[in-house]
Amino acid sequence: MTNNMKWDMESVFKGGSRSEDLQEKMTLLGKAIESTLDLIQQWSFEEDKPEYNQLHTFLNERERIFDGLAEAGTFARGLASADSKDTHAAKVVNQLSQVGSQLSEVETLFMKKIKDIPQSEWNDLVALDAFKQSAFPLNEKREQGQKLLSEKEEKVIQQLSLDGIQGFGNMYQSLVASVKVPFEEDGKVSYLSAGQAANKLSGSPDPKVRHQMLDVWEKAWKEKAPLFSDTLNHLAGFRLQTYKLRGEDDFMNPPLEYNRMKKETLDTMWNTITENKPRVVDFLNRKAKLMNQEKLTWADVTAPVSVGSYVPKKYSFEEAQDFIVENFGTFSTEMKDLAQKSFDENWVEAEDRDGKRPGAYCANLPESKQSRIFMTFSGTANNVSTLAHELGHAFHSHVMRDLPLLNRRYAMNVAETASTFCELLVSDATVEAAASKEEKIALLDSKISRAAVMFMDIHSRYLFETRFYEKRQQGLVDEEELCQLMEEAQKEAFQNALENYHPMFWASKLHFYSTGISFYNFPYTFGFLFSLGIYSKAKQEGPSFETNYRNLLRDTASMTTEDLAAKHLDVNLTLPDFWQSAIDEVLKDIDDYMTLTEELAKEK
C-alpha cells in the first residue's frame, strides 16, 4: 500500500491551477458548445425522422462536452478544496462555471425542441435502438422542457446565475477558507482550518477537547454570521425567484423530482424513523452514562467511547487501506480491485494539513475513467469509514462507465447507495473482528452513532431547511432567526436528548450552500436506509447477490427510485415495511450494545 496521502492531479492536467492544458481544454469545450448549439438550433425532428441520425449525433457531442466539463471541474475544484490559498484555482473554477453556463442554452433548446414532438412521433423515436436504452432519462428531459420559460428568459437566468447563485456559492467557499479556529494545547494556541477543527470536534477521544472545541468552533462561525447569513439568503432567494418565474409554487418539488422520488416516500421514511427514535434516545442516554455525563453534548454524539482498558485504535493510512481492501474482497473481487487501484494510482487526497476545506467527497473523472477522493485523514475509525464510503462512490461510477451519459446521471439519494454499502461492509467487519468485549462496545458505539446522525442530525437539517425556505419566501431571515430555527430543529430531531446544541450549524455546514441542488440532506438518510435494506439482502443471499447489486447500481439513473426498489428488491417504498426492516438492523445493534454495557452502566 502507499503512504502517499496526496492525490495525483498532474496525470489529469499538468501544471496545477495554472495548467496550460486545462486552459486549452476549456477553449476547446467552449468551441464544442458553440457548434453543438448550432446543431440543435438547426435541428428539426420532421427533417430528421424516421432514423433521427442528427439527434443521435447531437447526444454524442453533448456527452463528450459533459464528460470534458466533469473532468476539468473535478480537477479545478479539487485544487481549490486541497489548498484554500490557491486563489488561482478559485478563478479557474469560476472560468469553468462560465463555460458550463453556455451549455445551459444548449440544454434549454434541446428540452424545448423535444417537448414539441407529437406523442406518437416521440413514442416511435424512443423505441429506436439508438435511443431505447435512454428512454427514461429522455422522457425526463421532455417533461422538464414543459416547465421552462422562453429560450431568451432561460438564457438570462443562466447568465445572471454566474454572479447570483454561483457567485454566492463561491463566496461561501472564500468565507470558509478565512475561518480560523483557535485551539489551546499544552499552553500554546494554534489556529486550525475548518477541516482540522471539524476532525477534533467529532473525533477527539478527550471530552474536554471536544467540549472546548465546540465552544470555540461555534464562536468562530458566529464572528462571520452576518456574512454567512447574507450568503445563505441570497442563494435561497435566487433559487426561489427562479422557481416562481417557472411557475413552481412548491420548493420541495424540484429536489424531489431531482431525486426521482415521491413526497409520499419521503414522508413515510421520516415518519417510520420518528416512531423508532425513542430506541435511539435510549442509546444516546446509555452512551452519556458511559461517558460519566447526564446527557451528551452536540460534540459527543459521534465521539468514540472507551470502556475498561480499551483505547481507540489509531490507524495509519496504510492500515486503513489494507483493512478496506481486505473487507471489500469479502463481498466483491471487482470492488476490492477498484479500491486497490485507487490507492496504487493515488486517487486519494488525505493529508491532515492546514488550508484544506472541511468534509469529504468523491468526484468523477469520466475521461480518465478514474475518480478522486478528498478527505482529511487523522487516523480515527471514523476516518476509515469515511474512506470506505467515498470509495463506494468511486465503485458506483466504475460500474456505469460503459453506459450513455443520460443513464449515468443518477440522483443524490441513490448516489449514497454504494457509498453507504461499503461503509457498512467495513464497520461490520470491525465489530466482528473485535478482540474483546470492550473493543466490541467501542465499535458498536461508532456504528450506531453514525445511524443516530442519519436519524437525528440529518433530520434536523431537513427540518431547518424546510422552515428556512418557508420563511425566506416572505423575506430575508437574519442570523438570529437562523440560529433559532437551527436549534429548534436540532432539539426536535434529537427529541431533547442532548445537553446543548449547535445553533451556528447553518453556517458551518457546506451542504446548505450547495448551488446544484437544494435540500442536500434527506438523500443521505434515504441512502443509508436503502443501503441497509440492500446490505441485509446481501447477507441473506450471499455471493449470488453481487450481480443483482451491480445491476441495481447500473439502473440508478434509468428509473424512479420507487421502480428501482420494486425491480431489484421487490419492495414498496411508500409503505413503512421496507423502512422498518432497514431500521431493525440498527435496532439489533442497539440491543447488543445495551446488553453489553448494562453492567458497566450500573457501575457509573
C-alpha positions as CSV (number, residue, x, y, z in Angstrom):
1,M,0.0,0.0,0.0
2,T,1.0,3.6,-0.5
3,N,2.0,6.0,2.3
4,N,1.4,8.9,-0.1
5,M,-1.5,10.9,1.3
6,K,-1.7,13.4,-1.6
7,W,-3.7,12.8,-4.7
8,D,-2.3,12.8,-8.2
9,M,-3.7,15.7,-10.2
10,E,-0.8,16.0,-12.6
11,S,-1.9,13.0,-14.6
12,V,-5.2,14.8,-15.2
13,F,-3.8,18.1,-16.3
14,K,-0.2,19.2,-15.9
15,G,0.7,22.4,-14.2
16,G,-1.7,22.8,-11.3
17,S,-4.2,25.7,-11.3
18,R,-2.1,27.5,-14.0
19,S,-2.2,24.5,-16.3
20,E,-1.9,25.4,-20.0
21,D,-3.5,22.0,-20.8
22,L,-6.6,22.9,-18.8
23,Q,-6.9,26.3,-20.4
24,E,-6.7,24.6,-23.8
25,K,-9.3,22.1,-22.7
26,M,-11.7,24.9,-21.7
27,T,-11.1,26.7,-25.0
28,L,-12.0,23.5,-26.9
29,L,-15.0,22.9,-24.8
30,G,-16.2,26.4,-25.5
31,K,-15.9,25.8,-29.2
32,A,-17.6,22.5,-28.9
33,I,-20.5,24.0,-27.1
34,E,-20.9,26.7,-29.8
35,S,-21.0,24.1,-32.6
36,T,-23.4,21.9,-30.6
37,L,-25.7,24.9,-30.0
38,D,-25.7,25.5,-33.8
39,L,-26.5,21.8,-34.3
40,I,-29.5,21.8,-32.0
41,Q,-30.7,25.2,-33.3
42,Q,-30.8,23.8,-36.9
43,W,-32.3,20.5,-35.8
44,S,-35.9,19.6,-36.9
45,F,-37.5,16.4,-35.9
46,E,-39.6,16.5,-39.1
47,E,-36.4,16.5,-41.3
48,D,-34.5,14.1,-39.1
49,K,-37.1,11.3,-38.8
50,P,-37.5,8.4,-39.0
51,E,-33.9,7.4,-38.1
52,Y,-33.1,10.6,-36.1
53,N,-29.4,10.4,-37.0
54,Q,-28.8,14.1,-36.4
55,L,-30.3,13.8,-32.9
56,H,-28.0,10.8,-32.2
57,T,-25.0,12.9,-33.3
58,F,-26.1,15.7,-31.0
59,L,-26.4,13.4,-28.0
60,N,-23.0,12.0,-28.6
61,E,-21.5,15.5,-28.8
62,R,-23.4,16.5,-25.7
63,E,-21.9,13.6,-23.9
64,R,-18.4,14.5,-24.9
65,I,-18.9,18.0,-23.6
66,F,-20.4,17.0,-20.3
67,D,-17.6,14.5,-19.7
68,G,-15.0,17.1,-20.5
69,L,-16.5,19.6,-18.2
70,A,-16.7,17.0,-15.4
71,E,-13.0,16.1,-15.9
72,A,-12.0,19.7,-15.8
73,G,-14.3,20.5,-12.9
74,T,-13.1,17.6,-10.7
75,F,-9.5,18.9,-11.3
76,A,-10.1,22.6,-10.6
77,R,-12.5,22.1,-7.6
78,G,-10.1,19.5,-6.2
79,L,-7.2,22.0,-6.3
80,A,-9.4,24.7,-4.6
81,S,-10.5,22.2,-1.9
82,A,-7.0,21.0,-1.2
83,D,-5.5,24.4,-0.8
84,S,-7.6,27.4,0.1
85,K,-4.6,29.7,-0.5
86,D,-4.6,28.7,-4.2
87,T,-6.6,31.7,-5.3
88,H,-6.0,31.0,-8.9
89,A,-7.8,27.7,-8.5
90,A,-10.9,29.6,-7.4
91,K,-10.6,31.7,-10.6
92,V,-10.4,28.6,-12.7
93,V,-13.5,27.2,-11.0
94,N,-15.3,30.4,-11.9
95,Q,-14.0,30.2,-15.5
96,L,-15.4,26.7,-15.7
97,S,-18.7,27.9,-14.4
98,Q,-18.8,30.5,-17.3
99,V,-18.0,27.8,-19.9
100,G,-20.6,25.5,-18.3
101,S,-23.2,28.2,-18.3
102,Q,-23.0,28.3,-22.1
103,L,-24.1,24.7,-22.1
104,S,-27.3,25.7,-20.3
105,E,-28.6,27.4,-23.5
106,V,-27.9,24.1,-25.4
107,E,-29.8,22.1,-22.8
108,T,-32.7,24.6,-22.7
109,L,-33.1,24.4,-26.5
110,F,-32.8,20.6,-26.5
111,M,-35.6,20.2,-24.0
112,K,-37.8,22.7,-25.7
113,K,-37.4,21.0,-29.1
114,I,-38.1,17.5,-27.9
115,K,-41.1,18.7,-25.8
116,D,-42.8,19.8,-29.1
117,I,-42.5,16.5,-30.8
118,P,-46.0,14.9,-31.0
119,Q,-46.5,12.0,-28.6
120,S,-46.9,9.4,-31.3
121,E,-43.7,10.5,-33.1
122,W,-41.9,10.6,-29.7
123,N,-43.0,7.0,-28.9
124,D,-41.5,5.9,-32.2
125,L,-38.3,7.8,-31.5
126,V,-37.6,6.3,-28.1
127,A,-38.4,2.8,-29.4
128,L,-35.4,3.0,-31.8
129,D,-32.3,1.1,-30.9
130,A,-30.2,4.3,-30.7
131,F,-32.4,5.8,-28.0
132,K,-34.2,2.8,-26.4
133,Q,-31.7,2.4,-23.6
134,S,-32.1,6.1,-22.6
135,A,-35.9,6.3,-23.0
136,F,-36.4,7.1,-19.3
137,P,-34.0,10.0,-19.0
138,L,-35.1,11.3,-22.4
139,N,-38.7,11.3,-21.1
140,E,-37.5,13.2,-18.1
141,K,-35.9,15.8,-20.3
142,R,-39.1,16.1,-22.3
143,E,-41.1,16.7,-19.1
144,Q,-38.6,19.2,-17.8
145,G,-39.0,21.1,-21.1
146,Q,-42.6,21.7,-20.3
147,K,-41.7,23.8,-17.3
148,L,-39.1,26.1,-19.0
149,L,-39.6,29.7,-19.8
150,S,-38.7,31.1,-23.3
151,E,-35.2,30.5,-24.6
152,K,-34.4,34.2,-24.1
153,E,-35.6,34.2,-20.5
154,E,-33.8,31.0,-19.6
155,K,-30.6,32.4,-21.1
156,V,-30.9,35.5,-18.9
157,I,-31.4,33.3,-15.8
158,Q,-28.3,31.4,-16.6
159,Q,-26.2,34.5,-17.3
160,L,-27.4,36.1,-14.0
161,S,-26.6,32.9,-12.1
162,L,-22.9,33.4,-12.5
163,D,-22.9,36.4,-10.3
164,G,-26.0,35.3,-8.5
165,I,-26.4,31.8,-7.1
166,Q,-23.0,30.6,-8.4
167,G,-21.3,33.8,-7.2
168,F,-22.6,33.4,-3.7
169,G,-21.6,29.7,-3.7
170,N,-18.1,30.8,-4.4
171,M,-18.4,33.5,-1.8
172,Y,-19.2,30.8,0.8
173,Q,-16.0,28.9,-0.1
174,S,-14.0,32.1,0.3
175,L,-15.6,32.7,3.7
176,V,-14.8,29.2,4.9
177,A,-11.2,29.5,3.8
178,S,-10.9,32.6,6.1
179,V,-12.3,30.8,9.2
180,K,-9.6,30.1,11.7
181,V,-10.5,28.2,14.9
182,P,-8.2,28.9,18.0
183,F,-7.2,25.8,19.8
184,E,-5.1,25.7,23.0
185,E,-3.0,22.7,23.8
186,D,-0.1,22.4,26.2
187,G,-0.3,26.1,26.9
188,K,0.1,27.0,23.2
189,V,-2.6,28.4,21.0
190,S,-2.7,27.3,17.3
191,Y,-5.2,28.3,14.7
192,L,-6.9,25.4,12.9
193,S,-8.5,25.4,9.5
194,A,-12.2,24.4,9.4
195,G,-11.3,20.9,8.2
196,Q,-8.8,20.3,11.0
197,A,-11.1,21.8,13.7
198,A,-14.0,19.6,12.4
199,N,-11.9,16.5,12.9
200,K,-11.1,17.4,16.5
201,L,-14.7,18.4,17.2
202,S,-16.1,15.0,16.2
203,G,-13.1,12.6,16.6
204,S,-11.1,13.5,19.7
205,P,-11.3,10.8,22.4
206,D,-10.9,13.5,25.1
207,P,-14.3,15.0,26.1
208,K,-12.6,18.2,27.4
209,V,-11.0,18.7,23.9
210,R,-14.4,18.2,22.2
211,H,-16.3,20.5,24.5
212,Q,-13.6,23.2,24.3
213,M,-13.6,22.8,20.5
214,L,-17.4,23.1,20.3
215,D,-17.3,26.4,22.2
216,V,-14.5,28.0,20.0
217,W,-16.0,26.4,16.8
218,E,-19.4,28.0,17.5
219,K,-17.7,31.4,18.2
220,A,-15.5,31.2,15.1
221,W,-18.5,30.8,12.8
222,K,-20.5,33.4,14.8
223,E,-17.9,36.0,14.1
224,K,-18.8,36.0,10.5
225,A,-22.5,35.2,11.0
226,P,-23.9,38.3,9.1
227,L,-21.8,37.4,6.0
228,F,-22.9,33.7,6.1
229,S,-26.5,34.9,6.6
230,D,-26.3,37.2,3.6
231,T,-24.8,34.4,1.5
232,L,-27.4,31.8,2.5
233,N,-30.3,34.2,2.0
234,H,-29.2,35.2,-1.5
235,L,-28.6,31.6,-2.5
236,A,-32.1,30.6,-1.5
237,G,-33.6,33.8,-2.8
238,F,-32.2,33.3,-6.3
239,R,-33.5,29.7,-6.3
240,L,-37.0,30.7,-5.0
241,Q,-37.3,33.5,-7.6
242,T,-36.3,31.1,-10.4
243,Y,-39.0,28.7,-9.2
244,K,-41.5,31.4,-9.2
245,L,-40.7,32.6,-12.7
246,R,-41.1,29.0,-13.9
247,G,-44.5,28.6,-12.2
248,E,-43.2,26.3,-9.5
249,D,-45.1,27.1,-6.3
250,D,-43.7,24.3,-4.0
251,F,-39.9,24.5,-3.2
252,M,-39.9,20.8,-2.4
253,N,-40.9,19.7,-5.9
254,P,-37.5,20.4,-7.5
255,P,-35.4,18.4,-5.0
256,L,-38.0,15.5,-5.1
257,E,-38.0,15.5,-8.9
258,Y,-34.3,15.6,-9.0
259,N,-34.1,12.6,-6.6
260,R,-36.8,10.8,-8.7
261,M,-38.9,10.1,-5.7
262,K,-42.4,10.8,-4.3
263,K,-43.2,13.0,-1.4
264,E,-45.1,10.0,-0.1
265,T,-41.9,8.0,0.1
266,L,-40.0,10.8,1.9
267,D,-42.8,11.3,4.4
268,T,-43.1,7.5,5.1
269,M,-39.3,7.3,5.7
270,W,-39.2,10.2,8.2
271,N,-42.4,9.0,10.0
272,T,-41.0,5.5,10.4
273,I,-37.8,6.9,11.7
274,T,-39.6,9.1,14.2
275,E,-41.6,6.2,15.5
276,N,-38.3,4.4,16.3
277,K,-36.4,7.4,17.8
278,P,-37.1,6.5,21.4
279,R,-34.8,3.5,21.0
280,V,-32.1,5.7,19.6
281,V,-32.5,8.1,22.5
282,D,-32.0,5.1,24.9
283,F,-28.7,4.5,23.1
284,L,-27.7,8.2,23.4
285,N,-28.5,8.2,27.2
286,R,-26.5,5.0,27.7
287,K,-23.6,6.5,25.8
288,A,-23.8,9.6,28.1
289,K,-23.7,7.4,31.1
290,L,-20.6,5.6,29.9
291,M,-19.0,9.0,29.5
292,N,-20.0,10.0,33.0
293,Q,-22.3,12.7,31.7
294,E,-26.0,13.4,32.4
295,K,-26.6,14.0,28.7
296,L,-24.4,14.0,25.6
297,T,-23.4,17.4,24.1
298,W,-23.6,18.0,20.4
299,A,-19.9,17.2,20.1
300,D,-20.3,13.8,21.8
301,V,-22.8,12.1,19.5
302,T,-20.2,10.6,17.2
303,A,-17.3,10.8,19.6
304,P,-15.5,7.5,20.4
305,V,-16.3,5.6,23.7
306,S,-13.7,3.8,25.7
307,V,-14.6,1.4,28.4
308,G,-12.3,-0.7,30.6
309,S,-8.7,-0.8,29.3
310,Y,-9.7,-0.3,25.7
311,V,-8.1,2.6,23.9
312,P,-9.5,3.5,20.5
313,K,-7.2,2.3,17.7
314,K,-5.4,4.9,15.7
315,Y,-4.9,3.7,12.1
316,S,-2.1,4.6,9.8
317,F,-3.1,5.4,6.3
318,E,-1.6,2.2,5.1
319,E,-3.5,0.2,7.7
320,A,-6.8,1.8,6.7
321,Q,-6.1,0.9,3.0
322,D,-5.3,-2.8,3.9
323,F,-8.4,-3.1,6.0
324,I,-10.7,-1.7,3.4
325,V,-9.2,-3.8,0.5
326,E,-9.4,-6.9,2.6
327,N,-13.1,-6.4,3.6
328,F,-14.2,-5.2,0.2
329,G,-12.9,-8.5,-1.1
330,T,-15.3,-10.5,1.2
331,F,-18.2,-9.3,-1.0
332,S,-16.7,-8.5,-4.4
333,T,-13.4,-9.0,-6.2
334,E,-14.3,-6.2,-8.5
335,M,-14.8,-3.8,-5.6
336,K,-11.6,-4.9,-4.0
337,D,-9.6,-4.4,-7.2
338,L,-11.0,-0.9,-7.6
339,A,-10.0,0.1,-4.1
340,Q,-6.5,-1.3,-4.7
341,K,-6.3,0.6,-8.0
342,S,-7.3,3.8,-6.3
343,F,-4.6,3.5,-3.7
344,D,-1.9,2.4,-6.2
345,E,-2.7,5.3,-8.6
346,N,-3.0,7.9,-5.8
347,W,-6.7,8.9,-6.3
348,V,-7.0,10.0,-2.6
349,E,-6.1,13.4,-1.0
350,A,-6.0,12.5,2.7
351,E,-3.2,14.6,4.3
352,D,-4.0,16.3,7.5
353,R,-2.7,19.9,7.0
354,D,-3.7,23.5,7.2
355,G,-5.6,25.2,4.4
356,K,-7.9,22.3,3.4
357,R,-11.7,22.8,3.3
358,P,-13.7,20.6,5.7
359,G,-15.6,17.5,4.7
360,A,-15.1,14.6,2.3
361,Y,-16.2,13.8,-1.3
362,C,-15.6,11.7,-4.3
363,A,-15.6,13.2,-7.8
364,N,-15.6,11.5,-11.1
365,L,-13.1,11.8,-14.0
366,P,-15.1,10.3,-16.8
367,E,-12.4,10.8,-19.5
368,S,-9.6,9.3,-17.4
369,K,-12.0,6.6,-16.2
370,Q,-11.0,7.3,-12.6
371,S,-12.2,9.1,-9.5
372,R,-10.6,11.5,-7.0
373,I,-11.4,11.3,-3.3
374,F,-11.0,14.2,-0.9
375,M,-10.8,13.9,2.9
376,T,-8.6,14.8,5.9
377,F,-7.3,11.6,7.5
378,S,-6.3,11.8,11.1
379,G,-6.3,8.1,12.0
380,T,-9.7,7.5,13.6
381,A,-12.1,4.7,12.9
382,N,-14.5,7.2,11.5
383,N,-11.8,8.3,9.0
384,V,-11.5,4.7,7.9
385,S,-15.3,4.5,7.4
386,T,-15.3,7.8,5.5
387,L,-12.6,6.5,3.2
388,A,-14.7,3.3,2.6
389,H,-17.7,5.5,2.0
390,E,-16.1,7.6,-0.7
391,L,-14.6,4.5,-2.4
392,G,-18.2,3.3,-2.7
393,H,-19.0,6.4,-4.8
394,A,-16.0,5.5,-6.9
395,F,-17.2,2.0,-7.4
396,H,-20.7,3.3,-8.4
397,S,-19.1,5.4,-11.1
398,H,-16.9,2.5,-12.2
399,V,-19.8,0.0,-12.9
400,M,-21.5,2.7,-15.0
401,R,-18.6,3.6,-17.2
402,D,-19.9,2.0,-20.4
403,L,-23.4,3.5,-20.1
404,P,-24.6,6.5,-22.1
405,L,-24.3,9.8,-20.2
406,L,-28.0,10.1,-19.9
407,N,-28.0,6.7,-18.0
408,R,-25.1,7.8,-15.7
409,R,-26.7,10.9,-14.2
410,Y,-28.0,9.3,-11.0
411,A,-29.5,11.4,-8.3
412,M,-28.1,12.1,-4.8
413,N,-30.4,9.8,-2.9
414,V,-29.3,6.7,-4.8
415,A,-25.8,8.1,-5.1
416,E,-25.4,7.2,-1.4
417,T,-26.3,3.6,-2.1
418,A,-22.9,2.2,-2.9
419,S,-21.1,4.5,-0.6
420,T,-23.1,3.5,2.5
421,F,-23.0,-0.1,1.5
422,C,-19.2,0.0,1.5
423,E,-19.2,1.8,4.8
424,L,-21.4,-0.9,6.3
425,L,-19.2,-3.6,5.0
426,V,-16.2,-2.1,6.8
427,S,-17.9,-1.2,10.0
428,D,-19.5,-4.7,10.3
429,A,-16.0,-6.2,9.8
430,T,-14.5,-4.2,12.6
431,V,-17.3,-5.3,15.0
432,E,-16.9,-9.0,14.0
433,A,-13.1,-8.8,14.4
434,A,-13.3,-7.3,17.9
435,A,-10.8,-8.9,20.2
436,S,-12.6,-8.1,23.5
437,K,-15.9,-7.0,24.9
438,E,-14.6,-3.5,25.4
439,E,-13.5,-3.2,21.8
440,K,-16.8,-4.5,20.5
441,I,-18.7,-1.9,22.6
442,A,-16.5,0.8,21.2
443,L,-17.0,-0.4,17.6
444,L,-20.7,-0.8,18.0
445,D,-20.9,2.6,19.5
446,S,-19.2,4.1,16.4
447,K,-21.6,2.2,14.1
448,I,-24.8,3.2,16.0
449,S,-23.6,6.7,16.3
450,R,-23.5,7.1,12.5
451,A,-27.0,5.8,12.4
452,A,-28.0,8.3,15.0
453,V,-26.6,11.1,12.8
454,M,-28.8,9.8,9.9
455,F,-31.9,9.6,12.0
456,M,-31.4,12.7,14.2
457,D,-28.8,15.1,12.8
458,I,-29.9,14.8,9.1
459,H,-33.5,15.1,10.2
460,S,-32.7,18.4,11.9
461,R,-31.1,19.7,8.7
462,Y,-34.2,18.7,6.8
463,L,-36.5,20.4,9.3
464,F,-34.3,23.5,9.4
465,E,-34.1,23.9,5.6
466,T,-37.8,23.4,5.2
467,R,-38.6,26.1,7.7
468,F,-35.9,28.4,6.4
469,Y,-37.3,28.2,2.9
470,E,-40.8,28.8,4.2
471,K,-39.6,32.0,6.0
472,R,-37.4,33.1,3.1
473,Q,-40.5,33.2,0.8
474,Q,-41.6,36.1,3.0
475,G,-38.3,38.0,3.1
476,L,-34.8,37.9,4.5
477,V,-34.0,35.7,7.5
478,D,-31.4,37.2,9.8
479,E,-28.7,35.3,11.6
480,E,-30.6,35.3,14.9
481,E,-33.6,33.8,13.3
482,L,-31.4,31.3,11.5
483,C,-29.8,30.2,14.8
484,Q,-33.2,29.9,16.4
485,L,-34.5,27.8,13.5
486,M,-31.4,25.6,13.7
487,E,-31.6,25.0,17.4
488,E,-35.3,24.3,17.4
489,A,-34.8,21.8,14.6
490,Q,-32.0,20.1,16.4
491,K,-34.0,19.8,19.7
492,E,-37.0,18.4,17.8
493,A,-34.9,15.9,15.8
494,F,-32.9,14.7,18.8
495,Q,-36.1,14.7,21.0
496,N,-34.3,16.9,23.5
497,A,-31.8,14.2,24.2
498,L,-28.7,16.5,24.2
499,E,-27.4,18.9,26.8
500,N,-26.5,21.5,24.2
501,Y,-26.8,22.1,20.5
502,H,-25.0,23.9,17.6
503,P,-27.1,26.9,16.6
504,M,-24.4,28.1,14.1
505,F,-24.6,24.8,12.2
506,W,-26.4,26.5,9.4
507,A,-23.2,28.4,8.7
508,S,-20.7,25.7,9.2
509,K,-22.4,23.1,7.1
510,L,-21.4,23.3,3.4
511,H,-24.5,21.4,2.2
512,F,-26.8,24.3,2.9
513,Y,-24.8,26.3,0.4
514,S,-24.9,23.8,-2.5
515,T,-25.6,25.6,-5.8
516,G,-26.5,22.5,-7.6
517,I,-29.5,21.2,-5.7
518,S,-31.4,22.3,-2.6
519,F,-32.1,20.0,0.4
520,Y,-28.7,18.3,0.3
521,N,-29.8,16.4,3.4
522,F,-32.6,13.8,3.2
523,P,-30.9,11.8,0.4
524,Y,-28.2,10.8,3.0
525,T,-30.8,9.2,5.3
526,F,-32.6,7.7,2.3
527,G,-29.3,6.3,1.0
528,F,-28.3,5.0,4.4
529,L,-31.6,3.1,5.0
530,F,-31.8,2.0,1.3
531,S,-28.3,0.6,1.7
532,L,-29.1,-1.1,5.0
533,G,-32.0,-2.9,3.2
534,I,-29.7,-3.9,0.4
535,Y,-27.0,-5.0,2.8
536,S,-29.4,-7.1,4.7
537,K,-30.5,-8.8,1.5
538,A,-26.8,-9.3,0.5
539,K,-26.2,-11.1,3.8
540,Q,-29.2,-13.3,3.3
541,E,-28.4,-14.3,-0.3
542,G,-24.6,-14.5,-0.1
543,P,-22.2,-14.3,-3.1
544,S,-25.1,-14.7,-5.6
545,F,-26.3,-11.2,-4.7
546,E,-23.2,-9.4,-6.2
547,T,-24.6,-9.5,-9.7
548,N,-28.0,-8.2,-8.7
549,Y,-26.3,-5.4,-6.6
550,R,-24.2,-4.4,-9.6
551,N,-27.3,-4.3,-11.8
552,L,-29.1,-2.2,-9.3
553,L,-26.3,0.4,-9.3
554,R,-26.3,0.4,-13.1
555,D,-30.1,1.2,-13.1
556,T,-29.9,4.1,-10.6
557,A,-30.3,6.7,-13.4
558,S,-32.7,4.8,-15.5
559,M,-35.9,4.7,-13.5
560,T,-37.7,6.2,-10.5
561,T,-36.5,5.4,-7.0
562,E,-39.7,3.5,-6.3
563,D,-39.4,1.5,-9.5
564,L,-35.7,0.7,-8.8
565,A,-36.6,-0.7,-5.4
566,A,-39.6,-2.7,-6.8
567,K,-37.5,-4.2,-9.6
568,H,-34.3,-5.2,-7.7
569,L,-35.6,-5.6,-4.1
570,D,-39.3,-6.4,-4.6
571,V,-40.4,-3.7,-2.1
572,N,-42.8,-0.7,-2.0
573,L,-41.0,2.4,-0.7
574,T,-44.3,4.3,0.0
575,L,-45.1,1.7,2.7
576,P,-43.3,1.6,6.1
577,D,-42.4,-2.1,5.9
578,F,-39.1,-1.6,4.0
579,W,-38.0,1.3,6.1
580,Q,-38.8,-0.6,9.3
581,S,-36.9,-3.7,8.1
582,A,-33.9,-1.4,7.5
583,I,-34.2,0.3,10.8
584,D,-34.5,-3.1,12.5
585,E,-30.8,-3.7,11.5
586,V,-29.9,-0.7,13.6
587,L,-32.1,-1.7,16.5
588,K,-30.4,-5.1,16.6
589,D,-27.1,-3.3,17.1
590,I,-28.7,-1.1,19.8
591,D,-29.9,-4.3,21.6
592,D,-26.4,-5.8,21.5
593,Y,-24.9,-2.5,22.8
594,M,-27.4,-2.2,25.6
595,T,-26.8,-5.8,26.7
596,L,-23.0,-5.4,26.6
597,T,-23.0,-2.2,28.5
598,E,-25.7,-3.0,31.2
599,E,-23.3,-3.9,34.0
600,L,-20.9,-1.1,33.1
601,A,-23.7,1.5,33.2
602,K,-24.6,0.2,36.7
603,E,-21.1,0.9,37.9
604,K,-21.2,4.5,36.8
